[in-house]
């Protein structure tokens, strides 16, 4: 497991357990594919990975290559403010709508792992209104917070190390 993968798993705050059963099915599909033939995950498998939330959120890893971590995520309620000091995020919206606030000044946060911060309040920044098919890049070090609007919000979070 790469350092990025370990950090991303730590960054989820242990919520990966909620997706273990669905992840096993995805892992079985991935194991049946040769490494040089890519990785296929169907829309149905992605949906199953995030079918049940715990405290309004669920994340589950998706097979990918070296240098990145891909998580299927679903939020039913506002998430904590997050900061990843060394990881960029790229969100790809699957379903639902959300406001994602990015940037600004963060106060009151706490460290949950090396380079990973949660909680607090963002002042300023920019609010993006996300809908299915939208993408949003969040640079490493930028505080961000996801707030679903009108129901569940499902997205892929692609995490990759920032270049210094």
N, C-alpha and C positions, 0 to 999 in steps of 0.2 A: 504494500500500500504506500503510495507516495506521501510526502509531507503535506502536499496540498490536500489530498484526500483526507488525511487524518485531521487537518485543521478544519476542513469543511464539515466533517462529521462532528467535531467538537463544537463548531459554530452553531449547529442546529439545536444545541442545548439538550441532546439526548432524545429528541422527538422521533428519531428514526425507528424506534421500536414499533410505532403504530403501523408502519408500512412493511413489516417483516414478512408477513404471509404473501402479500402481493409481490414483494421483491424477490422472493424465492421463485415464483413463477417466471418472472423476468429473467432471473439468473439462469434458470433452466433453458430458456429460449436462447440466451446469449451463449451458454455452454455448448449448444448444439451447432453454433456457427464457428467456423474457423476464424482465428484472429485476423487473417489477411482478407477476410470477406466482409468486414464491417460488422456493425451491430444493428439489428432491427428490433424496434419496440413498437408494437401496434398502438393505435389510439385507445383501444379497449384496455390494453395493459396499463397505459399511462393513467387512464381514468380509475382503474382498480387500485393503483398505487396510492391514490389520494382520496379514496372513498370514505374513510372514517377519520375525523379529526379528534385531537385530544386538546382540550382547552383552546379550541378555535383554530388550530393549525396542525398540519401534518407535512412532513417532508420525507422523501424516499429517493435513494440514489438510483441513477439510470446508467447503464453501461456506456463508457466513453473511453477515449484513448488517453495516453499520458499527457500530463500538463493541464488537465481540466477536470472539474467535477461538475456533473449535471444532476440537479435535484428536481424531481417533480414536487410541486408545492401547492397547497390549498389553504386559504385563510377564510374563516367564517367571521372573524372579528379583527379589530385593529391589532396589529402586531407591535411589539416593542421597537423602539428605535434601535438600529443596528449600525455598527461601524466595523469594517474589516480593514485593518491597517495594510495588509499585503495582498488582498484579493479584490479584483474587479468583479462586479456582478453584471450579467446580461440577462434581463428578464424577457421571456417570450410568452405573451398572454395566450392561454388556451381557451378560457371561458370566464365570463363574468366581467365586472367593472371594478376599478379601484382608483383611489387617489394615492400616488406615491410621492411623498415629499423627499427631496434630495438636496443636500448641502445645508448651508446656514451654520449657525453656532449651536453647539450641543452642550448642555449642562446637566449634571446629575446622573451621568452614566456610571456603570460599574463594569469592571473587567471580568469576563467569564472564562477566558483562556488567553494565552499569549497572543496579542494582536487582535483580540476579539472583545468588543464592548457591546453592552445592551442597556436599554432603559434610558431614562432621562427625557429631556425635552428639547426639541429643535426650535430655534427662533430664526426666522428668515428662510432662506433656501427657495426652491422652486417646486411647485406642485404640478405633477403630471397626471392627466386623466387618461387611464389606460383602459383599452377595450380589446376584445379578441383580435388576434393578428398583430397587435402592436408589439414593439420591442423597446426596451429602455436599457441603456448602458449606465452603470453607476461606477464611477472610478473608486479605486481603493482609497480609503481614508475619508470618504464622504458619508456623513450620517444620512440614513434613509429610514423611512417608515411606510409600511403598506397599510392602507385602510380600505377594506372592501366596501363597495357601494351597492346596496339593493340585493345582497345575497352572496353566495360563495364566489371566491375569486381563485381560479386555478392558473398556474403558470409554471414554466420551466425556469429555473435559476441556474445559469451557467457560470461557474466560478473559475477564474484563472488568475494566476499570479501576475501582479503588476510588474512591469519592467522598471528597474531603477534608473 
